[in-house]
Amino acid sequence: MTNEKRRRGFFQRRTALQALAVAVLITANAPPIYNFVSTYAHEREINSDDYKARHGHWQVIELPSDVRINAIHAALLDTGKLLLIAGSGNNRAEFEAGSFRTLVYDPVSGYTKDVRTPTDLFCAGHAFLPDGNLLVAGGTLRYEVLAPDVTRAGGTMIVKNESPDDEPRTFPKGTEFVAPDGRRYVAAAEFAVEPATKTESRRGTVTVTASETSLWVDAVEEGSGSISATPTQYAITGLTGVDRQNLYGLADKMTLDKQDYQGTKETYEFNPRTEEYERVGDMAEKRWYPTLTGLPDGQVLSVAGLDGAGQVLDGSVNEIYDPKTKKWTVQPDLDRYFPTYPALFQTSTPGRLFYTGSSTGYGPEDDGRQPGFWNIEDNRFQPVPGLRDADLMETSGSAWVGPVQDQTIMVVGGGGIGESARSTSRIDLIKLNDANPRFVPGPSLPEGTRYPNLVQLPDDTTLITNGSRDYRGKGNSDNHNARIYHPDTNTLEYAADPNIGRNYHGSAILLPDGRVLTAGSDPLFRDKDNLIPGEFEQRLEIYSPPYLFRGVRPVISAGPASVGYGDVATFTVQDNYAGIGKARLVRPSAVTHSTNVEQRSIALDFTERGDQVTVTIPAEAAVVPPGFYMLFLTNRMGVPSAARWVQVVD
């Protein structure tokens, strides 16, 4: 045998042995290698151009560790930057330390700014004003304390003033109230007391009605000795003479029962140009989990929430903010109860709001759950029928469908009251301008979904993303899926799966470039057996819808920065090879707890001549409330431009 044949035989035997060894290795390690190959194939598929054009694409964004934030609230400013509000971030230690956070983030440049946050805006309400400022009202006065951890008795103190000749008086946090038997209680926050009111009848009879304000007080001493089970009148320490007689406290009881979260009445406007909070007039009522709804005249209605004693507000103190005076006015004729964070939308009819039944957080199961029209001119409420799974509306999502002129709203998902494990995949729709409006069934989500986020896209579709099957993602129940709803066919289209699960305190917002940013998530646990405490999700994720992978985008290169009602405005458009198919004004979002009553898309009539597109602004402020909007022009291939900011003014 020649040396060449010997070498060939040796190499053949060695190759065979190597192949056998590899085969044994593969057999021994089949699952890991299979998973690696499977993961590689999946990554290759979802990053392919064809897949992106059919289903879109997600990208995880991790901010530097020193600026990451618990994004409880998210709003898009007219500068294109995002306002991410944490306040105390659902973190008791941060609350007790007085450490409150707000971050301004530019998703294009990566710019961040840590904004001085003057109070705990955790679980406030918000709405945009005509000048682009974001009104932020309410927040957290006190964190929840469970009964076993309550060491000092507490309760609601009603402070009265019987003097009509007194001036308004402010008392500091820690003001002491003393019972006849010497038990002492202190105010948990600063409070103000107005003078009594004096009225005179036609016959000359004078009637004095004491003013009153409520606040929470805690016992000075620990233990059961601080409990009071009977109505008691309390003296205010430091007052003497006639003041001591006119000003006093009343409380029905002081207990060691569970103490709920409590709201504040503080109100701020966030200025996108200075990127700072500006203090304005306080609300009349303390609110935690309120909804703020913008009205056609630029004013803002505030409803619902937990008060300064942790009780769900009864609806008798709904109030309106005037951005011109920067003050709130109580609306005594608008007596309407809602559970916390109700989804309350301005319809195309002035003075007429629509409540979808969606809410988050607090309220009894048998009160304030019926969807319907609320007329804020005469306080009438008209219920609407047809809603399926009506007992599974808490933590559901609600949004306009397509242009607001169609007056169609969708309700998506939801679950049972409180810490219920029940959830629904239901999508129901209602056309508000029908002769007899009622909910009708739409397509179903692939699984039960609490905390869904709904985002209106410039092509009239709606992205429905994330959520969880169980309360706050218990049992590893986050839904890693997304769907795109098509109103023209009443169908759901599969969208790429998000990488990050999001449940409670998750949010999603349309960006000016047509992408969608998601943030937040606050699971109770991070294991299937619910043993390991959850961690707040601080990563962001951006979804690029399929329309961004389907060709050249038109570019709006010039046009007016502001328009009036009924105006005709012309914009210069480049790269408009396919011609324009749709023109939409999209209001920027301000979202928290799956509640976003700000976003709306407005269809514009338009004409096209060369590189000029002329649009007509609707004349009705109920359709287009004053403020800033993103103008999107979508070509006939379904590809939208990046937005151009336009302010709609009176």
N, C-alpha and C positions, 0 to 999 in steps of 0.2 A: 504494500500500500504506500502510495506516495505521501510525502509530507503535506502536500496540499489537501489530499483527501482526508488525512488525519485531522488537519485543522478544521476542515469543513464539518467533519463528523463531530468534533468537539464543540464547535459553535452551535450546531444543530441541537446536540444534547443539552448544552447550557441554556439555549433559548427555550427549549421545551421545559426544562426545569424551572426557568424564570416564569414562564407562562403558567405552569402548574402552581408555583408559589403565589402569583398574582391572583389566580383563580381561588386558591384557598383563602387568601387575604380578603378578596371580595366577598366570598361566602361568609367568612367570619364577621365582616363589618358591613354587611349588606344594608341595614337600615341607615347608618350614617352616610355612606356613599350615595345611597339612593336619595336621601334627603338633600345632600349637597347638589347632586345632578338635577333634582326636581326644583330646588330653589334657584339654581343657575338658569334653568329653562324658563321658570316663571319670571325672573328678573329680566331676562332677555326679551320675553314676550311683552311685558308691560311697558318696557322702554322702547319698543319698536314704533316706528312712525305710523304703521297701520293701526296698531292697538290704540295709540294716542288719538288718532283721528276718529276712532269709533267710540272710545270710552273716556278719553281725557287722561290726565296724569297728576299724581300727587307728589309734592316735594316737602320734606321735613325741614324746618328752620329752627336752629338752636341759637338763641341769642347768647352773648357772653354771660358768664355766670354772675357777674356783678350787676346786671340789669334785668335778669329774669324776674318775672312777676306772676303772682296768682291773678290771672285775668278774670275777675268776676264780671266786669262790664266791658264792653267794647263798642266803640263808635268811630265812624269814619268822618274826619274833618274835611272841610272844603279845601284844605291845603294838600290833600292826598295822603296825609299822615293818619295813623290810627291812635286813638286815645284808649289806653288799656288801664282800667281802674281796678285796684285791689282793695283800697282802704286797708283794713286789717287783714284782708285775705282769708277770712274764715279761720283765723288763728288767734286763739284767746291770748296767748303770750304777747303777740304783737299789739293786740288791743289794749292790754293792761300796761304795756310799755309806751302807749301813745305813738306807735310806729305805723304810719299810714302811707301807702304807696300809690302813685300814678305814674304811668310811663307813656311818653309820646314816642311812637315808632314809625319810621318811614320804610315801608316794605320794598321800595325801589333802591334807595341809597344805603339803607341800613342804619341811618341816623337814629339815635335814641336820646331822650332827655328825661331825667328823673324829676318829676314836677313836685314841688312842695304841696302837700295835701293837708289842708287845715283841720280836717275833722275826719271821723270814720265814715266814709261814703260807701262802705260795704252794704249792699242790698238797698241802695237808693233807687230813685226813679229818674228818668231822663227823657228829654225831647229837644229837638233843634228849634231855634228861634229864627225869625226872618233875617237877622244879620249874620247868621252862621254860628253864633255862640251856642254852646250846648248847656241847657238848663239842667242842673243836677240837684235834686231835692230829696231830703230825708237821709236815712242811713242808720247806723247802729249807736244807740245810747248805752246799751247794756247787753251782754251775752247771756244766753240761757244758762240757768243753773238747775240741775236735777234735784229732786227732793232730798235724796240722801246727802247731798253736798251743801244744802242750805243750812247755814249755822246761825244766821240772824233773821228774825222774823221781818217781814216786809209787806207792803201793800200800797194801795192807791190812797193818796191824801188829796182831798179837795180843799183848796185854800180859798176862803171867801173874804170879800171886802165889802162892808156895809156902808162905807162913806162915799157919797156922791161928790164930795168936795175935795177928795184926795187927788193926787197926781198919780199917773202910772208908776209903779214901783217894781224894781228888779231886785231879787234876792239871790245870793250866791249859792253855789253848790255847797252842801254841808250845813245849810240853815237848819236849826234844831227846833223840833216840835216836842212839847212836853205834855204828857197826860196828867190828869188830876192826881193819879197815884204815883207820879214821878217817873214813869217809864218814858224813855227818850228815844226819838227817831230823827234821822237826818235826811235832808233832801239829796237825792242821787245826782241832781243836775241843777243848774241855774234855772230860775223860773221868774215869770213876770206876772204881776197882778194889776188889773185895770181898776179904775174907780167904779163904784156902783152907778147905776143909771137912775135918773130921776125924771118921772113923767107927771104931767099935771092934766087932769081931766077938765072938761068944759065947766064943771061945777066948782073947780078950784081945788079939788082933792089931789094931794101930792102922794105919789107912790114911789117908794125907793126899792129898787131890785138889786140885791147884792150881786156883784160880779163873782166869777169863780174860775179857777184854773186847776187842773189836775196834774199830779206828779207822783213819782215813785219815791218812797222813803224806806230806809232800812233802820233796824234797831241798833242802838249804840252797843248794847250788851248782847253777848251770844247766849244761845240756849233757849229752852222752852219758856223761861221767865219773861221773854219779850213778846210772847203771843198775847193777842187781844182778840177776844171772840165777840165783843159787843160794840155797837156804835159808840164812838167817843169824840168829844171835842178837845182839841189840843191848842195850847198857847204857843205863840212863836217867841222863842227866846230872843231877848234884846229889845222887844217892844214894850213901851210903857204908856200909862195914861190912856187917852182916848184911842190911840193906835192899837193898844192891846185889846180893847173892846171891839174895834171895828174889823181887825184882821185876825183870822184864826183858821185852824185846820179842822176838818171833819174826816173821819175814816170809819168804815163799817167794821173792818177786822184787820188784824195783822197776823200772818201765818208763816209756817215753815214749809209751805207747799212749794212745788216746782215753780220756778220763776222763768217766764218766757223771755225771748229777745224783746228789746224795747227800741222804739224808733226815736228819731230826732226831727226837729222842724227846720233845721238850718238849710238854707238854699244858696246855691252858687251858680254863676255862669262861668263856663270855661271858655276863654277867649282863644281861638285858634291862632291869632296873630301874635299875641304876647306869650301864648302857651302857659297861661297862669289862670288860677281860679280867682273870681271876683265875687265878694260877698254881696248878696242882695237881700231883700226883705224875707223874713222867715215865713213859713207856712203858719196857718192858725193852729194846725194840728200836727202832732208828732206822727211820723210815718216810717215804717220799715216794711219793705216789699210793696211800695205803691206803684201804680201805673200813671204815667203822664202822657196825655194825648193832645197833640197839636190841633188847633181849631182854625177855620178859614180866615179869621181876622188876625192870626199870628199869636193869639193868646193860647194858654196851655191849661188844660183841665187836669187836676190831680184827684185821684180817687183811691180808696182802699188802703190797706197796710195795717200793721200792728201799731198801737199807740204807745204812749210813754209808760204805760203800765203793762204792756205785753198783751193787750186785748185786741181782737180784730175789730177795727172801726165799724160802727153800725151804719155808716152811710149818711149820717145827718150833718157831717161837716165836709162835704165836697167843696172844693175851692178852685179859683181860676187865677192864674198869674198873668199880669199885664207887663210885657217887656218894655213898654214906654215909661211906666211909673216904677217898674221893678218891685211891685208889691203884689201880694195875694189878697183876694177878697173871697170870703165865705159865701157860698150860694145856698141860703137856707131853703130855697124852693126846690133844690135838686137833691132830694132825699132818696138815695138809692144805694142799697147794700151790694157789695161785691166781695168775693174772697180775694186773697192777696194776689198781686200781679195779674189782674184780669186782662184779657186781650180785647181792647176796646178801640175800635177803628172809626175814624171820621168817614162817613159815606159821601156820595156826591150831592147830597141834599144838606144845605146849611142847617145846623141845629139838630141833626139826626145822626146818632152814633149807632154802631152795631157791636154787640157783645157776642163773641163766638161761643162762649162757655169755657174756653181755655183759661187756666189759671195755674199758679204754682204756689204751694206752701201751706196756707192756713185758711181755715173756714170750715163750718159744718157741712156734712154731705147733703143736707136737705134744705140749704138756703143759698140763694144767689148763684145757682148752677145753671139755670135755664137760659139758653141763648135767646137773643132777641134785639129789637130796635129800642133805643132809649132816646126819646125826644127831650133835649135839654132846654127846650123853650117852655114846655108845660109839664115836664117830668113824667109823661106817660111812658109805659113800657109795654111793647108788643112782642110776646113770645113767638118763636117760630118752631115748627115741628120737624120731624124726620131724622133727627140726629141719632145715629146708631151708637151703641156702647156709651150711652149718655152718662153712665156712672164711672167711666174711665177717661175723664177729660182733664184731670189734674196732670201737670207736666206734659200736656199735649202742645203741639205747635199750630199756629194759625198765620195765614198770609193771604194777601191778594193774589189772584191768579191772572196772569197776563195784564194788559192795560187796565188801569183802574176804571176807565170808562165802561168796561164790561161789567163792573160791579159784581164780580165773582170772587168768593173767598173760599179757601180750603182749610179744613181742620185735619190734622195729621197725628196719628198715634195718641199716646197718653196712657195713664194708669189709674189705679185706685187711689182713694184718699189716704194721705199719710204714707207710712212705710209699707205700703201694699206691694206684694210681689206680682200683682196682676198688671198686664199691659195689653194693648190692642194694636193690630196692624191696620186699623181702619183709616181710610181717607174718605171724607165726605165733603161735598161741595154745595154751595148755595149761591144762587143768583139773586142779589138783593133787590134788583129792580123788576123782578117778575111780579105779576098781579097778586099772586099768593106765594111768597117766598117760602121754600122749605128745603131742607138738606136732602141731597140725593147721593147714592153711593158712587164712589170713584173706584179706581183700582186699589188693591191691597199691597202694603209693604211686604217684604219677604218674611218678616217676623215682628212680633210685638215690639213696640218702640216707645219708651219714655224719653223725654228730653230731645226730640228731634230738632234739628235746625233747618229752617227753610229760607232759601235765598232766591230772590227773583233775578233772572239773568236778562241781559239786553235783547235776547232773541225771543222773549216771551215765555220761555220755559222756566221751570223752578227746580233748583237743586235741593234734594232732601238728603241730609247726611247725618251719620252718627246716631247717638242715643244708646239706650240700653234696655234690655228686656225686664230687668228687675230694678228695684229702688236703688238709686245711686250706684248702679253697676254691681250690686251684690252677686256673689257666685260667679265672678268673671263673666258677667252677662252683657258686656259692651258689644254693640253691633258694629262690626268693621265693614260696613257697606254703605253705598250711596246709590241714589236713583235720580233720574231726571224726568220730571213730569211734563208731558206735552199736552197743553190744553186743547189743541186742535183735534187730537185723536183720543183724548181722555185715557192716555196710556202712560206707563212707566217704562223708561229705558234704562238698561243697566249702565252704571257709571263705574269707573275704576274704584277699587276698594281703598279707603283711607288707611294709612299705616297706623295712625294713633286712634285709640278708642276715646270717646268723649261722652260723658253723661251729665250729671248735675254740674252747673256752673260752666257748661260748654257754650261756645258761641260761634257764629259764622257770619262773614260780612263780604259783600261784593266790593271789589277794588276797582279803581278807575280804569285799570288796564283790562278789565273783563275777567280777571281771575277771582277766586274766592279764598279768603283766609279764614282758617278755623283756629280757635284758641280755647284754653281752659279745659277743665274736667276735674271733678272733686269726688272721687270714689270713696266709699266708706272703707273698703278693704282692697287688697291687691292680690288675693289668692282665692281659689275656688271654694275653700272651706271657711272663708270669712274669719280668719284668725290673725292675719297680718294687717295692721292699720294701713289705710290707703295714703297715697301721697298726691298732692296737687300736681296736675300735669302742666308744666311750664313751657313745653315745646310748642311751637306753632307749626301749622301745616298749610300749604297753599295748593289749591286745586286749579289746574288749567283745563277748562271745559274743552270738549272736542272741537268747538268752532275755532279754537286758536291753532289748530293743526290742519286746517282745510283751505289754505291759500292766503293770498296777500290781503292785508287788512286795509280798508280805506283810512285815510288820515285827515282829520279836521285840522286845517292849518291856520284858519283865521275865522273871526266872527265876534259878535258882541259879547261882553262879559255879563250884561244884565238885560233883562227883557221885562215888559209889562204884560198885563192881562190883555189878551186879544191882539197882541203885537205880531207883526210879521218880521222875521229875522233871517238874514242870509249868512250862510257859512261857506267858506271855501274848502273844498274836499279834494285831496290828491289820492293817487293810486286807486281811483274809483273805476276799475276796469269792468266790474260786473254790474254797475249801477246800484243805486240805493233802493232797498226794499222796505226798510222800516226806519222810523225816527222815533226815539224814545227819550223822555226825561226820566231819570231814575233818582229818587230821593235817597240820600245816604242813610245808612242804618245806624241805630243805637239799640243794642240788644243786651239782654241779660235774662237768665233763667228761662231760655227758650221763648222769651217774650220780645217781639219786635214789631211795634205798631207804627214805626216811622217809615219803613221801606214801602215804596209804591212806585209803579211804573206808569208813565202817562204817554199815550199815543199822540203823536203830532202829525197833522196833515202837512204834506210837503210837496214841493215841485222841484224838478231838477233841470238845470240848463247848463250844459258844459260842466265846469268845475264848481258851479254854484248850486247849493241846495238851500232852498228857502222854506222855512218852517213857520207854522202858525201856532201861537201859544193859546191854549184854551182860555176862555174868558171867565171861567168859574173858579173862584178861590177854593171851593169845597173839593174840587178835583185836583187843583194844584195849590196847596197851601203855600204861602209865601216862604221863600228861603232859597237855599242853594240846591242845585240839581246837577247830576251828571248827564250830559247830552251824548247819547250813543247813536251812531248811524250804522245800520247793519245792511250789508249789500245783499243782492238777490241770491247769493250762494250761502247766506246765513252767517257770514263772517262779520263781526262787529268791529267798529273802530275802537281805539282807546277813547275814553270820555274826555269831553271838554266841559269845564265847570261853567255853569250859567246860573246867575241869581235871578229869581222871579220876584219882582217887587210890585207894590201897589201902584 
